[in-house]
């Protein structure tokens, strides 16, 4: 298979694998990350084949959805090998997948490659803005979490274990992760896009808190 055929076959595979997801990590999330990554890649002049493969496969071994609780890219590696992707490309894609996820406010970002920075940015862009708000509440409902609990303040997690085991309300997630992402973007392209999406979340939270307290802000 040529590179275009591998990308198309991978997209079809992932679409089937994630067709029934209700957590905000469905096929359309992956589709948006894929398209965001291509857009950023065009500006950053990276290896597009690696970027597209990593974007399409980035959630296949997500710690949130496997029993081991880590992101060892076993399924992604098996898929790449089944497509006869060369070893250096496979290793780079798997390294990106392993380090792509946000793991807590105080946890070091171990991503190293430009291609990895691009896919990580594309994934983080889909976690903020209007779509990010919708996804946050979809995931909260999927995990049976409260929408908001005034008696449980946000917590800045210092380790991946602490972040992984958190069960706090969805509104806390904005302060523990989503509002931090604007300043954690790696590429200039993503930083520009993130500015406007960040403001959408700030305005939403202001409105949410006003409504929670029954404030009339119409005048």
N, C-alpha and C positions, 0 to 999 in steps of 0.2 A: 504493500500500500504506500502511496505517496503521502506527504504531510497533510494535504487537504482531506484526503480520505480518512486518515487517522483522526483528525479533528472532528469530522462529521460523524464517524462511527462512535467516537467518545461522547459527543453531544447526545446521540440517540440512546446510548447506554445509560447515561446519567438521567436523561429525561424519564426513562422507565423506572430507574431506581428511586427517584424522588417524587414520583407522580402523586403519591398519597400523603405526603408530609403536611402536617397542620401546625408546625412549630415556628413557621417563618423561615424555614430552611428548605423550602420546596424547590422544584425545578426552576420556577420563575426567579427566585433569589439567585440561583446559580447562573441563569441566563443573564440577569442584570450585571452580576459580577463579571461574567465573561465579556459582555459588551463594554462595561466600564474599563476593564483591563485593556481591551483592544484600543480604546480611545486614548488612554494614558500612554500605552506602548508607542503609539504613533508619534507622540510628542517627545518621549524619552529615548527613542531609538534603541530599544532592547530587542532580544530574540523573541519574535512573535510566536513561534511554534512552542517554545517553553512556556511563555506567558499564557497562551490559550489552553494548553494541556493542564497547567497548574490551576487555572481559574475553573475549568470544568470539573476537575477532580478534587477541589480543595475541601469539600465537606464529606467526601466518601469515608474518611476515617476520623471524623470529628469526635473528640472525646465526649461530647455531650450525648452521643448516640451509640456508644459501644460499651461493652461490659468492662473492658480493661481500664477505661477512664483515661487513656493516654491517646496520643495521635501518631503512633507508629503506623506509617502508611502501607500496611500490608495489602489491602484491597487495591489501592492505587498502583502499587508496584506490580501486582499480579496482572492488572489490566494492561499496563504499559508493556509488560513482557509478552502478553498475548497478542499485542499489536506489533511486536518486533521493533519497538522503539529502541534506539541505540542506548548503550549503557550510560554514557555521560549525560545524555538528556534525561534518562530515567532517574539517575541519581540526583540531578539538579531539581527536577520536579518533586521528587519525594522529600528533598530537603526543604523546599518551599512549603509543602503541605505540613510538614512536621512543626514548623515554626510560625505558621500564619496566624493562629488564633491569639486574641487578646487574653492574657492570663492573669490580669490584676494590675491595679494602678502602679504598684511598686515593683513590678516584675520586669526585668530587662528584656528588651526586644532582641532576639537572637537571629533575626533575619539578616542575611549578608549580601545577597546578590541583588542587582538592579531588577531583574525579573521578579524576584521575591518581593521587593519593595512595591512593585507595581501591582501585583496580585493582592498583596496585603492591603494596599490603599483602596483597591477596587472593592474588596470585601468590606472594609470599614466605611466606605462611602455609602454602601447599602444598609449600614446600621444606623445612619443618621438621616436627618431631614424628615419629610413626610412619610416616606416608606419606612424609615427607621423607627418612627413612632408606632406605626401599625405593626411592624414586626416585633417590637418590644412587648406589646400587649398580647400578640398572638403567642409568643413564647411563654409569657407569664401565665396565660390561660392553660397552655399545654402542660405546664409544671404545677398547676393548681396553686399559684401564688396570689396573694392579695394584690389588688390594684395599687393601694396606698395604705400605709399604716403610720400615722403621725407619731406613734409611740416607739417606732423602730427607725432610727436615723440611718442615713447612708454610712458605709464603712469603706475606707480605702484599703483594699486588700494588699498585704505585703508579700504574699506568696501565692503560687498557683493553687496549692491545696486549699488555702483559705478561700480563694475566689471560687474554686470548683464546688466547694461544699456550702456556699452561701445559699440561703433560701429566702432572702429578703424580698420585699414588695417590688413590683415593677417600677414604680416611680423612683425608688432608690437606684435602680439600674442606670437611670439617666445620669445621676451624680457620680456613680461608681465607675461608669465606663463611657457612656455615649457623649456626654459633654466634654470629655477629655480627648476624644478622638481627633478633633480639629487640629490640635497642637501636636498630635502624634503621627500625622501624615508624613510620608517619606519623600514624595516627589512634589515638585512645584505645581505640576498639573493638578494633582489631587488636593493640594492646599487651597488652590483657587476655588475649586468646586465645593470644598468643605465649608468655606466661609458662609455661603448663603444657606446651606443645609443646617448649619449650626444655629443660625438665627431663627430658623423655623422652629427648632426645638425649644429655644429660650422663650419665644413667644407662646408656644404651647404650654410650657410649664407655668408661666405667669397666669395664663388663662385658667389652667387647671386648678391652681391654688386659690384663685379668686372665686371660682365656682364652688370649690370645696368648702370655703368659709362663707358662702352665700353672699358675697360682695356684689353690689350693683356697680358695674363699671361702664354702664351704657351712657352715663351723662358726662 
